[in-house]
Amino acid sequence: MIKKYISRESKRIPLFFFINGTFATIVHYFILFIILNLMQFGSAGVASLIASAIASIVSFFGNKYFVFRVDFYSVSVQATRFATLYLIVALFHGGFLLTWTDWLGWNYNVGFLLAVTFQVFASYYGNKNYVFKNEAI
């Protein structure tokens, strides 16, 4: 019974992580687009950090209630772990866009896609093995 549940969960989690991550990425990009194009903010790096903060909140709740569904730890412990992980990822993302777009003058869309690729792998690994690790199983 437990083996069957674990097997089913191991198939569901990556798919739901992808769906949640896609939604959070759309939120991130939409906010980044608004800040850079409609508000005409001058720095893609800083704009990405702002957008990352908002998208991370969306991602946390999606991961907590939709993807991992782990309540072994309190919300405050999970939120603290999540914030630590996503702060590291957001600093990388913002620093990468700062370098790619602001300093090198390259297109922010391409830089965004490259940074998101790293972000997907880092956040999946960190969420699964640190933030929402189910130590009860």
Residue pairs with C-beta under 8 A, 6 or more apart in sequence:
2 137
6 137
13 67
13 68
13 128
14 124
16 66
16 67
17 63
17 67
17 124
17 127
19 66
20 59
20 62
20 63
20 66
20 67
21 59
21 120
21 123
21 124
23 58
23 62
24 55
24 56
24 58
24 59
24 62
25 55
25 116
27 51
27 54
27 55
27 58
28 48
28 51
28 52
28 54
28 55
28 116
29 51
29 112
31 50
31 51
31 54
31 55
32 44
32 47
32 48
32 51
32 108
32 112
35 41
35 47
35 50
35 51
36 44
36 47
36 108
41 47
43 98
43 102
44 97
44 98
44 100
44 101
44 102
44 108
44 111
45 94
45 95
45 97
45 98
45 99
45 101
45 102
46 94
46 98
48 90
48 93
48 94
48 97
48 112
48 115
49 90
49 91
49 93
49 94
52 86
52 89
52 90
52 93
52 94
53 90
56 82
56 83
56 86
56 90
59 86
59 123
60 78
60 79
60 82
60 86
63 82
63 127
63 131
63 132
64 70
64 75
64 78
64 132
67 127
67 132
68 127
68 128
68 131
68 132
68 134
70 78
70 132
70 133
70 134
72 133
72 134
72 135
72 136
73 81
78 131
78 132
81 130
81 131
82 127
82 131
85 122
85 123
85 126
85 127
85 130
85 131
86 123
88 122
89 118
89 119
89 122
89 123
89 126
92 115
92 118
92 119
92 122
93 115
93 116
93 118
93 119
96 111
96 114
96 115
96 118
97 108
97 111
97 112
97 115
100 106
100 108
100 110
100 111
100 114
100 115
101 107
101 108
101 111
